[in-house]
């Protein structure tokens, strides 16, 4: 059973690149292992949310590309993708 977790507004505002950079920093810090346990748990939780945000951004980009590719006459067609 998976719960739907709301991504915090501060993360939602991040671009894919910014979220990925922050996630990479968190991973680096966790791999270093020099912090306290509570801090590591909070960093892991934030990293999980950043990973979800990045996955959503990638899915949106993929959907936009898929909207561009299929043209009626074989030529690329430009239609705006709609996201919920």
PDB file of N, CA, C and O in Angstrom:
ATOM      1  N   UNK A   1       0.835  -1.174   0.000  1.00  0.00           N
ATOM      2  CA  UNK A   1       0.000   0.000   0.000  1.00  0.00           C
ATOM      3  C   UNK A   1       0.883   1.242   0.000  1.00  0.00           C
ATOM      4  O   UNK A   1       1.702   1.425   0.900  1.00  0.00           O
ATOM      5  N   UNK A   2       0.721   2.072  -0.982  1.00  0.00           N
ATOM      6  CA  UNK A   2       1.525   3.284  -1.025  1.00  0.00           C
ATOM      7  C   UNK A   2       0.650   4.496  -0.750  1.00  0.00           C
ATOM      8  O   UNK A   2      -0.454   4.625  -1.279  1.00  0.00           O
ATOM      9  N   UNK A   3       1.169   5.371   0.083  1.00  0.00           N
ATOM     10  CA  UNK A   3       0.455   6.601   0.403  1.00  0.00           C
ATOM     11  C   UNK A   3       0.880   7.678  -0.583  1.00  0.00           C
ATOM     12  O   UNK A   3       2.032   7.725  -1.016  1.00  0.00           O
ATOM     13  N   UNK A   4      -0.067   8.541  -0.930  1.00  0.00           N
ATOM     14  CA  UNK A   4       0.273   9.667  -1.782  1.00  0.00           C
ATOM     15  C   UNK A   4       0.798  10.778  -0.877  1.00  0.00           C
ATOM     16  O   UNK A   4       0.086  11.275  -0.004  1.00  0.00           O
ATOM     17  N   UNK A   5       2.041  11.153  -1.098  1.00  0.00           N
ATOM     18  CA  UNK A   5       2.683  12.170  -0.277  1.00  0.00           C
ATOM     19  C   UNK A   5       2.725  13.471  -1.061  1.00  0.00           C
ATOM     20  O   UNK A   5       3.149  13.502  -2.216  1.00  0.00           O
ATOM     21  N   UNK A   6       2.282  14.538  -0.421  1.00  0.00           N
ATOM     22  CA  UNK A   6       2.286  15.864  -1.040  1.00  0.00           C
ATOM     23  C   UNK A   6       3.717  16.397  -1.079  1.00  0.00           C
ATOM     24  O   UNK A   6       4.425  16.378  -0.073  1.00  0.00           O
ATOM     25  N   UNK A   7       4.126  16.867  -2.239  1.00  0.00           N
ATOM     26  CA  UNK A   7       5.446  17.479  -2.369  1.00  0.00           C
ATOM     27  C   UNK A   7       5.335  18.923  -1.874  1.00  0.00           C
ATOM     28  O   UNK A   7       4.490  19.679  -2.354  1.00  0.00           O
ATOM     29  N   UNK A   8       6.183  19.307  -0.918  1.00  0.00           N
ATOM     30  CA  UNK A   8       6.108  20.668  -0.368  1.00  0.00           C
ATOM     31  C   UNK A   8       6.278  21.745  -1.443  1.00  0.00           C
ATOM     32  O   UNK A   8       6.940  21.537  -2.459  1.00  0.00           O
ATOM     33  N   UNK A   9       5.663  22.892  -1.188  1.00  0.00           N
ATOM     34  CA  UNK A   9       5.679  24.006  -2.150  1.00  0.00           C
ATOM     35  C   UNK A   9       7.095  24.454  -2.488  1.00  0.00           C
ATOM     36  O   UNK A   9       7.382  24.785  -3.638  1.00  0.00           O
ATOM     37  N   UNK A  10       7.991  24.466  -1.484  1.00  0.00           N
ATOM     38  CA  UNK A  10       9.352  24.923  -1.772  1.00  0.00           C
ATOM     39  C   UNK A  10      10.050  24.011  -2.773  1.00  0.00           C
ATOM     40  O   UNK A  10      10.876  24.472  -3.561  1.00  0.00           O
ATOM     41  N   UNK A  11       9.728  22.733  -2.748  1.00  0.00           N
ATOM     42  CA  UNK A  11      10.306  21.801  -3.718  1.00  0.00           C
ATOM     43  C   UNK A  11       9.598  21.938  -5.060  1.00  0.00           C
ATOM     44  O   UNK A  11      10.244  21.885  -6.106  1.00  0.00           O
ATOM     45  N   UNK A  12       8.279  22.113  -5.044  1.00  0.00           N
ATOM     46  CA  UNK A  12       7.527  22.265  -6.292  1.00  0.00           C
ATOM     47  C   UNK A  12       8.017  23.451  -7.111  1.00  0.00           C
ATOM     48  O   UNK A  12       7.927  23.435  -8.339  1.00  0.00           O
ATOM     49  N   UNK A  13       8.531  24.476  -6.445  1.00  0.00           N
ATOM     50  CA  UNK A  13       9.000  25.678  -7.139  1.00  0.00           C
ATOM     51  C   UNK A  13      10.357  25.475  -7.818  1.00  0.00           C
ATOM     52  O   UNK A  13      10.755  26.280  -8.660  1.00  0.00           O
ATOM     53  N   UNK A  14      11.064  24.410  -7.457  1.00  0.00           N
ATOM     54  CA  UNK A  14      12.398  24.184  -8.006  1.00  0.00           C
ATOM     55  C   UNK A  14      12.335  23.695  -9.446  1.00  0.00           C
ATOM     56  O   UNK A  14      11.439  22.940  -9.825  1.00  0.00           O
ATOM     57  N   UNK A  15      13.292  24.134 -10.230  1.00  0.00           N
ATOM     58  CA  UNK A  15      13.439  23.579 -11.577  1.00  0.00           C
ATOM     59  C   UNK A  15      13.988  22.160 -11.440  1.00  0.00           C
ATOM     60  O   UNK A  15      14.469  21.773 -10.375  1.00  0.00           O
ATOM     61  N   UNK A  16      13.913  21.400 -12.509  1.00  0.00           N
ATOM     62  CA  UNK A  16      14.472  20.048 -12.499  1.00  0.00           C
ATOM     63  C   UNK A  16      15.953  20.100 -12.127  1.00  0.00           C
ATOM     64  O   UNK A  16      16.420  19.326 -11.291  1.00  0.00           O
ATOM     65  N   UNK A  17      16.680  21.016 -12.753  1.00  0.00           N
ATOM     66  CA  UNK A  17      18.122  21.102 -12.534  1.00  0.00           C
ATOM     67  C   UNK A  17      18.467  21.460 -11.090  1.00  0.00           C
ATOM     68  O   UNK A  17      19.404  20.902 -10.518  1.00  0.00           O
ATOM     69  N   UNK A  18      17.716  22.384 -10.504  1.00  0.00           N
ATOM     70  CA  UNK A  18      17.963  22.773  -9.110  1.00  0.00           C
ATOM     71  C   UNK A  18      17.649  21.631  -8.154  1.00  0.00           C
ATOM     72  O   UNK A  18      18.398  21.378  -7.210  1.00  0.00           O
ATOM     73  N   UNK A  19      16.545  20.948  -8.401  1.00  0.00           N
ATOM     74  CA  UNK A  19      16.164  19.820  -7.545  1.00  0.00           C
ATOM     75  C   UNK A  19      17.190  18.698  -7.648  1.00  0.00           C
ATOM     76  O   UNK A  19      17.554  18.090  -6.642  1.00  0.00           O
ATOM     77  N   UNK A  20      17.652  18.427  -8.859  1.00  0.00           N
ATOM     78  CA  UNK A  20      18.645  17.372  -9.055  1.00  0.00           C
ATOM     79  C   UNK A  20      19.958  17.730  -8.366  1.00  0.00           C
ATOM     80  O   UNK A  20      20.586  16.871  -7.748  1.00  0.00           O
ATOM     81  N   UNK A  21      20.376  18.984  -8.466  1.00  0.00           N
ATOM     82  CA  UNK A  21      21.613  19.416  -7.810  1.00  0.00           C
ATOM     83  C   UNK A  21      21.503  19.262  -6.291  1.00  0.00           C
ATOM     84  O   UNK A  21      22.440  18.800  -5.641  1.00  0.00           O
ATOM     85  N   UNK A  22      20.356  19.649  -5.731  1.00  0.00           N
ATOM     86  CA  UNK A  22      20.167  19.501  -4.284  1.00  0.00           C
ATOM     87  C   UNK A  22      20.160  18.027  -3.895  1.00  0.00           C
ATOM     88  O   UNK A  22      20.743  17.645  -2.881  1.00  0.00           O
ATOM     89  N   UNK A  23      19.503  17.206  -4.699  1.00  0.00           N
ATOM     90  CA  UNK A  23      19.471  15.765  -4.436  1.00  0.00           C
ATOM     91  C   UNK A  23      20.883  15.178  -4.475  1.00  0.00           C
ATOM     92  O   UNK A  23      21.239  14.364  -3.623  1.00  0.00           O
ATOM     93  N   UNK A  24      21.677  15.582  -5.445  1.00  0.00           N
ATOM     94  CA  UNK A  24      23.059  15.098  -5.534  1.00  0.00           C
ATOM     95  C   UNK A  24      23.857  15.496  -4.296  1.00  0.00           C
ATOM     96  O   UNK A  24      24.658  14.707  -3.797  1.00  0.00           O
ATOM     97  N   UNK A  25      23.645  16.710  -3.799  1.00  0.00           N
ATOM     98  CA  UNK A  25      24.332  17.153  -2.579  1.00  0.00           C
ATOM     99  C   UNK A  25      23.915  16.323  -1.376  1.00  0.00           C
ATOM    100  O   UNK A  25      24.748  15.962  -0.545  1.00  0.00           O
ATOM    101  N   UNK A  26      22.622  16.021  -1.283  1.00  0.00           N
ATOM    102  CA  UNK A  26      22.128  15.201  -0.175  1.00  0.00           C
ATOM    103  C   UNK A  26      22.750  13.815  -0.230  1.00  0.00           C
ATOM    104  O   UNK A  26      23.202  13.292   0.789  1.00  0.00           O
ATOM    105  N   UNK A  27      22.774  13.223  -1.406  1.00  0.00           N
ATOM    106  CA  UNK A  27      23.362  11.884  -1.556  1.00  0.00           C
ATOM    107  C   UNK A  27      24.833  11.912  -1.151  1.00  0.00           C
ATOM    108  O   UNK A  27      25.302  11.025  -0.438  1.00  0.00           O
ATOM    109  N   UNK A  28      25.552  12.923  -1.603  1.00  0.00           N
ATOM    110  CA  UNK A  28      26.975  13.055  -1.266  1.00  0.00           C
ATOM    111  C   UNK A  28      27.154  13.154   0.250  1.00  0.00           C
ATOM    112  O   UNK A  28      28.023  12.495   0.821  1.00  0.00           O
ATOM    113  N   UNK A  29      26.333  13.974   0.894  1.00  0.00           N
ATOM    114  CA  UNK A  29      26.429  14.132   2.347  1.00  0.00           C
ATOM    115  C   UNK A  29      26.087  12.837   3.078  1.00  0.00           C
ATOM    116  O   UNK A  29      26.745  12.481   4.056  1.00  0.00           O
ATOM    117  N   UNK A  30      25.063  12.135   2.607  1.00  0.00           N
ATOM    118  CA  UNK A  30      24.682  10.876   3.254  1.00  0.00           C
ATOM    119  C   UNK A  30      25.764   9.815   3.071  1.00  0.00           C
ATOM    120  O   UNK A  30      26.036   9.035   3.984  1.00  0.00           O
ATOM    121  N   UNK A  31      26.377   9.788   1.894  1.00  0.00           N
ATOM    122  CA  UNK A  31      27.449   8.821   1.651  1.00  0.00           C
ATOM    123  C   UNK A  31      28.668   9.118   2.517  1.00  0.00           C
ATOM    124  O   UNK A  31      29.399   8.205   2.898  1.00  0.00           O
ATOM    125  N   UNK A  32      28.886  10.391   2.827  1.00  0.00           N
ATOM    126  CA  UNK A  32      29.995  10.798   3.689  1.00  0.00           C
ATOM    127  C   UNK A  32      29.807  10.221   5.094  1.00  0.00           C
ATOM    128  O   UNK A  32      30.768   9.803   5.740  1.00  0.00           O
ATOM    129  N   UNK A  33      28.557  10.207   5.553  1.00  0.00           N
ATOM    130  CA  UNK A  33      28.228   9.586   6.831  1.00  0.00           C
ATOM    131  C   UNK A  33      28.727  10.312   8.064  1.00  0.00           C
ATOM    132  O   UNK A  33      28.785   9.721   9.142  1.00  0.00           O
ATOM    133  N   UNK A  34      29.087  11.573   7.933  1.00  0.00           N
ATOM    134  CA  UNK A  34      29.655  12.267   9.084  1.00  0.00           C
ATOM    135  C   UNK A  34      28.619  13.013   9.928  1.00  0.00           C
ATOM    136  O   UNK A  34      28.952  13.523  10.997  1.00  0.00           O
ATOM    137  N   UNK A  35      27.384  13.081   9.469  1.00  0.00           N
ATOM    138  CA  UNK A  35      26.352  13.812  10.203  1.00  0.00           C
ATOM    139  C   UNK A  35      25.685  12.965  11.271  1.00  0.00           C
ATOM    140  O   UNK A  35      25.981  11.781  11.436  1.00  0.00           O
ATOM    141  N   UNK A  36      24.774  13.608  11.992  1.00  0.00           N
ATOM    142  CA  UNK A  36      24.014  12.907  13.022  1.00  0.00           C
ATOM    143  C   UNK A  36      22.858  12.139  12.399  1.00  0.00           C
ATOM    144  O   UNK A  36      22.416  12.451  11.294  1.00  0.00           O
ATOM    145  N   UNK A  37      22.378  11.144  13.108  1.00  0.00           N
ATOM    146  CA  UNK A  37      21.313  10.277  12.610  1.00  0.00           C
ATOM    147  C   UNK A  37      20.052  11.059  12.270  1.00  0.00           C
ATOM    148  O   UNK A  37      19.478  10.868  11.197  1.00  0.00           O
ATOM    149  N   UNK A  38      19.613  11.937  13.169  1.00  0.00           N
ATOM    150  CA  UNK A  38      18.377  12.692  12.923  1.00  0.00           C
ATOM    151  C   UNK A  38      18.506  13.568  11.678  1.00  0.00           C
ATOM    152  O   UNK A  38      17.569  13.666  10.885  1.00  0.00           O
ATOM    153  N   UNK A  39      19.643  14.191  11.510  1.00  0.00           N
ATOM    154  CA  UNK A  39      19.884  15.002  10.320  1.00  0.00           C
ATOM    155  C   UNK A  39      19.892  14.155   9.059  1.00  0.00           C
ATOM    156  O   UNK A  39      19.391  14.578   8.017  1.00  0.00           O
ATOM    157  N   UNK A  40      20.458  12.963   9.153  1.00  0.00           N
ATOM    158  CA  UNK A  40      20.496  12.056   8.006  1.00  0.00           C
ATOM    159  C   UNK A  40      19.090  11.602   7.624  1.00  0.00           C
ATOM    160  O   UNK A  40      18.776  11.478   6.440  1.00  0.00           O
ATOM    161  N   UNK A  41      18.251  11.356   8.616  1.00  0.00           N
ATOM    162  CA  UNK A  41      16.874  10.940   8.343  1.00  0.00           C
ATOM    163  C   UNK A  41      16.112  12.063   7.650  1.00  0.00           C
ATOM    164  O   UNK A  41      15.395  11.825   6.678  1.00  0.00           O
ATOM    165  N   UNK A  42      16.268  13.285   8.148  1.00  0.00           N
ATOM    166  CA  UNK A  42      15.592  14.429   7.519  1.00  0.00           C
ATOM    167  C   UNK A  42      16.104  14.652   6.100  1.00  0.00           C
ATOM    168  O   UNK A  42      15.323  14.946   5.195  1.00  0.00           O
ATOM    169  N   UNK A  43      17.404  14.512   5.908  1.00  0.00           N
ATOM    170  CA  UNK A  43      17.978  14.673   4.569  1.00  0.00           C
ATOM    171  C   UNK A  43      17.451  13.587   3.634  1.00  0.00           C
ATOM    172  O   UNK A  43      17.139  13.859   2.474  1.00  0.00           O
ATOM    173  N   UNK A  44      17.351  12.359   4.140  1.00  0.00           N
ATOM    174  CA  UNK A  44      16.823  11.259   3.332  1.00  0.00           C
ATOM    175  C   UNK A  44      15.378  11.530   2.926  1.00  0.00           C
ATOM    176  O   UNK A  44      14.997  11.308   1.777  1.00  0.00           O
ATOM    177  N   UNK A  45      14.576  12.013   3.877  1.00  0.00           N
ATOM    178  CA  UNK A  45      13.173  12.335   3.573  1.00  0.00           C
ATOM    179  C   UNK A  45      13.081  13.413   2.500  1.00  0.00           C
ATOM    180  O   UNK A  45      12.288  13.297   1.566  1.00  0.00           O
ATOM    181  N   UNK A  46      13.889  14.458   2.630  1.00  0.00           N
ATOM    182  CA  UNK A  46      13.881  15.530   1.621  1.00  0.00           C
ATOM    183  C   UNK A  46      14.377  14.988   0.281  1.00  0.00           C
ATOM    184  O   UNK A  46      13.839  15.332  -0.772  1.00  0.00           O
ATOM    185  N   UNK A  47      15.385  14.154   0.326  1.00  0.00           N
ATOM    186  CA  UNK A  47      15.896  13.549  -0.902  1.00  0.00           C
ATOM    187  C   UNK A  47      14.837  12.734  -1.618  1.00  0.00           C
ATOM    188  O   UNK A  47      14.757  12.755  -2.846  1.00  0.00           O
ATOM    189  N   UNK A  48      14.032  12.021  -0.864  1.00  0.00           N
ATOM    190  CA  UNK A  48      12.941  11.238  -1.451  1.00  0.00           C
ATOM    191  C   UNK A  48      11.941  12.155  -2.144  1.00  0.00           C
ATOM    192  O   UNK A  48      11.469  11.843  -3.237  1.00  0.00           O
ATOM    193  N   UNK A  49      11.615  13.272  -1.522  1.00  0.00           N
ATOM    194  CA  UNK A  49      10.685  14.232  -2.125  1.00  0.00           C
ATOM    195  C   UNK A  49      11.291  14.887  -3.365  1.00  0.00           C
ATOM    196  O   UNK A  49      10.597  15.103  -4.358  1.00  0.00           O
ATOM    197  N   UNK A  50      12.572  15.200  -3.308  1.00  0.00           N
ATOM    198  CA  UNK A  50      13.248  15.772  -4.474  1.00  0.00           C
ATOM    199  C   UNK A  50      13.264  14.782  -5.634  1.00  0.00           C
ATOM    200  O   UNK A  50      13.069  15.162  -6.789  1.00  0.00           O
ATOM    201  N   UNK A  51      13.495  13.521  -5.319  1.00  0.00           N
ATOM    202  CA  UNK A  51      13.496  12.476  -6.354  1.00  0.00           C
ATOM    203  C   UNK A  51      12.129  12.384  -7.015  1.00  0.00           C
ATOM    204  O   UNK A  51      12.035  12.265  -8.237  1.00  0.00           O
ATOM    205  N   UNK A  52      11.068  12.438  -6.212  1.00  0.00           N
ATOM    206  CA  UNK A  52       9.705  12.412  -6.767  1.00  0.00           C
ATOM    207  C   UNK A  52       9.458  13.610  -7.666  1.00  0.00           C
ATOM    208  O   UNK A  52       8.889  13.480  -8.751  1.00  0.00           O
ATOM    209  N   UNK A  53       9.890  14.777  -7.208  1.00  0.00           N
ATOM    210  CA  UNK A  53       9.715  16.004  -7.986  1.00  0.00           C
ATOM    211  C   UNK A  53      10.440  15.885  -9.328  1.00  0.00           C
ATOM    212  O   UNK A  53       9.891  16.249 -10.368  1.00  0.00           O
ATOM    213  N   UNK A  54      11.654  15.383  -9.303  1.00  0.00           N
ATOM    214  CA  UNK A  54      12.414  15.203 -10.544  1.00  0.00           C
ATOM    215  C   UNK A  54      11.706  14.218 -11.470  1.00  0.00           C
ATOM    216  O   UNK A  54      11.661  14.433 -12.681  1.00  0.00           O
ATOM    217  N   UNK A  55      11.155  13.146 -10.916  1.00  0.00           N
ATOM    218  CA  UNK A  55      10.433  12.166 -11.730  1.00  0.00           C
ATOM    219  C   UNK A  55       9.212  12.797 -12.386  1.00  0.00           C
ATOM    220  O   UNK A  55       8.920  12.517 -13.549  1.00  0.00           O
ATOM    221  N   UNK A  56       8.497  13.643 -11.654  1.00  0.00           N
ATOM    222  CA  UNK A  56       7.328  14.337 -12.208  1.00  0.00           C
ATOM    223  C   UNK A  56       7.757  15.262 -13.338  1.00  0.00           C
ATOM    224  O   UNK A  56       7.130  15.286 -14.397  1.00  0.00           O
ATOM    225  N   UNK A  57       8.827  16.027 -13.114  1.00  0.00           N
ATOM    226  CA  UNK A  57       9.323  16.944 -14.148  1.00  0.00           C
ATOM    227  C   UNK A  57       9.733  16.181 -15.404  1.00  0.00           C
ATOM    228  O   UNK A  57       9.458  16.631 -16.517  1.00  0.00           O
ATOM    229  N   UNK A  58      10.382  15.041 -15.240  1.00  0.00           N
ATOM    230  CA  UNK A  58      10.773  14.232 -16.396  1.00  0.00           C
ATOM    231  C   UNK A  58       9.553  13.684 -17.128  1.00  0.00           C
ATOM    232  O   UNK A  58       9.522  13.668 -18.359  1.00  0.00           O
ATOM    233  N   UNK A  59       8.553  13.240 -16.382  1.00  0.00           N
ATOM    234  CA  UNK A  59       7.327  12.725 -17.003  1.00  0.00           C
ATOM    235  C   UNK A  59       6.616  13.824 -17.783  1.00  0.00           C
ATOM    236  O   UNK A  59       6.092  13.578 -18.870  1.00  0.00           O
ATOM    237  N   UNK A  60       6.599  15.037 -17.230  1.00  0.00           N
ATOM    238  CA  UNK A  60       5.979  16.161 -17.936  1.00  0.00           C
ATOM    239  C   UNK A  60       6.731  16.472 -19.229  1.00  0.00           C
ATOM    240  O   UNK A  60       6.116  16.720 -20.266  1.00  0.00           O
ATOM    241  N   UNK A  61       8.050  16.457 -19.165  1.00  0.00           N
ATOM    242  CA  UNK A  61       8.857  16.721 -20.359  1.00  0.00           C
ATOM    243  C   UNK A  61       8.626  15.639 -21.407  1.00  0.00           C
ATOM    244  O   UNK A  61       8.512  15.932 -22.597  1.00  0.00           O
ATOM    245  N   UNK A  62       8.559  14.396 -20.962  1.00  0.00           N
ATOM    246  CA  UNK A  62       8.304  13.284 -21.886  1.00  0.00           C
ATOM    247  C   UNK A  62       6.939  13.431 -22.549  1.00  0.00           C
ATOM    248  O   UNK A  62       6.801  13.188 -23.747  1.00  0.00           O
ATOM    249  N   UNK A  63       5.943  13.824 -21.786  1.00  0.00           N
ATOM    250  CA  UNK A  63       4.597  14.009 -22.344  1.00  0.00           C
ATOM    251  C   UNK A  63       4.591  15.135 -23.366  1.00  0.00           C
ATOM    252  O   UNK A  63       3.913  15.037 -24.389  1.00  0.00           O
ATOM    253  N   UNK A  64       5.334  16.199 -23.106  1.00  0.00           N
ATOM    254  CA  UNK A  64       5.417  17.301 -24.071  1.00  0.00           C
ATOM    255  C   UNK A  64       6.073  16.832 -25.355  1.00  0.00           C
ATOM    256  O   UNK A  64       5.619  17.171 -26.447  1.00  0.00           O
ATOM    257  N   UNK A  65       7.126  16.064 -25.233  1.00  0.00           N
ATOM    258  CA  UNK A  65       7.810  15.556 -26.421  1.00  0.00           C
ATOM    259  C   UNK A  65       6.889  14.629 -27.196  1.00  0.00           C
ATOM    260  O   UNK A  65       6.839  14.687 -28.425  1.00  0.00           O
ATOM    261  N   UNK A  66       6.166  13.783 -26.494  1.00  0.00           N
ATOM    262  CA  UNK A  66       5.233  12.878 -27.160  1.00  0.00           C
ATOM    263  C   UNK A  66       4.134  13.648 -27.870  1.00  0.00           C
ATOM    264  O   UNK A  66       3.638  13.200 -28.904  1.00  0.00           O
ATOM    265  N   UNK A  67       3.744  14.796 -27.335  1.00  0.00           N
ATOM    266  CA  UNK A  67       2.731  15.621 -27.982  1.00  0.00           C
ATOM    267  C   UNK A  67       3.271  16.223 -29.274  1.00  0.00           C
ATOM    268  O   UNK A  67       2.509  16.432 -30.218  1.00  0.00           O
ATOM    269  N   UNK A  68       4.559  16.504 -29.332  1.00  0.00           N
ATOM    270  CA  UNK A  68       5.161  17.123 -30.505  1.00  0.00           C
ATOM    271  C   UNK A  68       5.374  16.095 -31.616  1.00  0.00           C
ATOM    272  O   UNK A  68       5.179  16.419 -32.787  1.00  0.00           O
ATOM    273  N   UNK A  69       5.759  14.893 -31.288  1.00  0.00           N
ATOM    274  CA  UNK A  69       6.177  13.914 -32.283  1.00  0.00           C
ATOM    275  C   UNK A  69       5.109  13.436 -33.262  1.00  0.00           C
ATOM    276  O   UNK A  69       5.354  13.471 -34.468  1.00  0.00           O
ATOM    277  N   UNK A  70       3.946  12.996 -32.809  1.00  0.00           N
ATOM    278  CA  UNK A  70       3.020  12.402 -33.781  1.00  0.00           C
ATOM    279  C   UNK A  70       2.268  13.448 -34.604  1.00  0.00           C
ATOM    280  O   UNK A  70       1.363  14.110 -34.097  1.00  0.00           O
ATOM    281  N   UNK A  71       2.643  13.590 -35.864  1.00  0.00           N
ATOM    282  CA  UNK A  71       1.937  14.494 -36.760  1.00  0.00           C
ATOM    283  C   UNK A  71       1.022  13.707 -37.676  1.00  0.00           C
ATOM    284  O   UNK A  71       1.304  12.548 -37.979  1.00  0.00           O
ATOM    285  N   UNK A  72      -0.070  14.312 -38.124  1.00  0.00           N
ATOM    286  CA  UNK A  72      -1.045  13.642 -38.989  1.00  0.00           C
ATOM    287  C   UNK A  72      -0.415  13.205 -40.309  1.00  0.00           C
ATOM    288  O   UNK A  72      -0.737  12.137 -40.830  1.00  0.00           O
ATOM    289  N   UNK A  73       0.474  14.022 -40.844  1.00  0.00           N
ATOM    290  CA  UNK A  73       1.091  13.716 -42.134  1.00  0.00           C
ATOM    291  C   UNK A  73       2.533  13.234 -41.994  1.00  0.00           C
ATOM    292  O   UNK A  73       3.288  13.242 -42.966  1.00  0.00           O
ATOM    293  N   UNK A  74       2.910  12.824 -40.811  1.00  0.00           N
ATOM    294  CA  UNK A  74       4.264  12.365 -40.587  1.00  0.00           C
ATOM    295  C   UNK A  74       5.208  13.477 -40.162  1.00  0.00           C
ATOM    296  O   UNK A  74       6.323  13.208 -39.714  1.00  0.00           O
ATOM    297  N   UNK A  75       4.778  14.707 -40.296  1.00  0.00           N
ATOM    298  CA  UNK A  75       5.578  15.857 -39.879  1.00  0.00           C
ATOM    299  C   UNK A  75       5.293  16.151 -38.404  1.00  0.00           C
ATOM    300  O   UNK A  75       4.199  15.878 -37.911  1.00  0.00           O
ATOM    301  N   UNK A  76       6.272  16.701 -37.715  1.00  0.00           N
ATOM    302  CA  UNK A  76       6.030  17.050 -36.309  1.00  0.00           C
ATOM    303  C   UNK A  76       4.901  18.070 -36.171  1.00  0.00           C
ATOM    304  O   UNK A  76       4.831  19.059 -36.900  1.00  0.00           O
ATOM    305  N   UNK A  77       4.043  17.798 -35.233  1.00  0.00           N
ATOM    306  CA  UNK A  77       2.933  18.710 -34.947  1.00  0.00           C
ATOM    307  C   UNK A  77       3.143  19.292 -33.555  1.00  0.00           C
ATOM    308  O   UNK A  77       3.544  18.580 -32.634  1.00  0.00           O
ATOM    309  N   UNK A  78       2.878  20.560 -33.405  1.00  0.00           N
ATOM    310  CA  UNK A  78       3.040  21.219 -32.114  1.00  0.00           C
ATOM    311  C   UNK A  78       1.684  21.425 -31.464  1.00  0.00           C
ATOM    312  O   UNK A  78       0.883  22.251 -31.901  1.00  0.00           O
ATOM    313  N   UNK A  79       1.446  20.661 -30.417  1.00  0.00           N
ATOM    314  CA  UNK A  79       0.228  20.804 -29.623  1.00  0.00           C
ATOM    315  C   UNK A  79       0.647  20.935 -28.175  1.00  0.00           C
ATOM    316  O   UNK A  79       1.479  20.160 -27.704  1.00  0.00           O
ATOM    317  N   UNK A  80       0.091  21.897 -27.457  1.00  0.00           N
ATOM    318  CA  UNK A  80       0.473  22.012 -26.050  1.00  0.00           C
ATOM    319  C   UNK A  80      -0.036  20.816 -25.252  1.00  0.00           C
ATOM    320  O   UNK A  80      -1.183  20.392 -25.396  1.00  0.00           O
ATOM    321  N   UNK A  81       0.836  20.288 -24.417  1.00  0.00           N
ATOM    322  CA  UNK A  81       0.444  19.191 -23.541  1.00  0.00           C
ATOM    323  C   UNK A  81      -0.249  19.779 -22.323  1.00  0.00           C
ATOM    324  O   UNK A  81       0.106  20.868 -21.873  1.00  0.00           O
ATOM    325  N   UNK A  82      -1.218  19.078 -21.794  1.00  0.00           N
ATOM    326  CA  UNK A  82      -1.919  19.531 -20.595  1.00  0.00           C
ATOM    327  C   UNK A  82      -1.575  18.600 -19.450  1.00  0.00           C
ATOM    328  O   UNK A  82      -1.599  17.378 -19.595  1.00  0.00           O
ATOM    329  N   UNK A  83      -1.253  19.195 -18.305  1.00  0.00           N
ATOM    330  CA  UNK A  83      -0.897  18.423 -17.121  1.00  0.00           C
ATOM    331  C   UNK A  83      -1.868  18.751 -16.005  1.00  0.00           C
ATOM    332  O   UNK A  83      -2.313  19.889 -15.860  1.00  0.00           O
ATOM    333  N   UNK A  84      -2.185  17.746 -15.230  1.00  0.00           N
ATOM    334  CA  UNK A  84      -3.089  17.941 -14.088  1.00  0.00           C
ATOM    335  C   UNK A  84      -2.319  18.302 -12.863  1.00  0.00           C
ATOM    336  O   UNK A  84      -2.909  18.506 -11.801  1.00  0.00           O
TER     337      UNK A  84
END
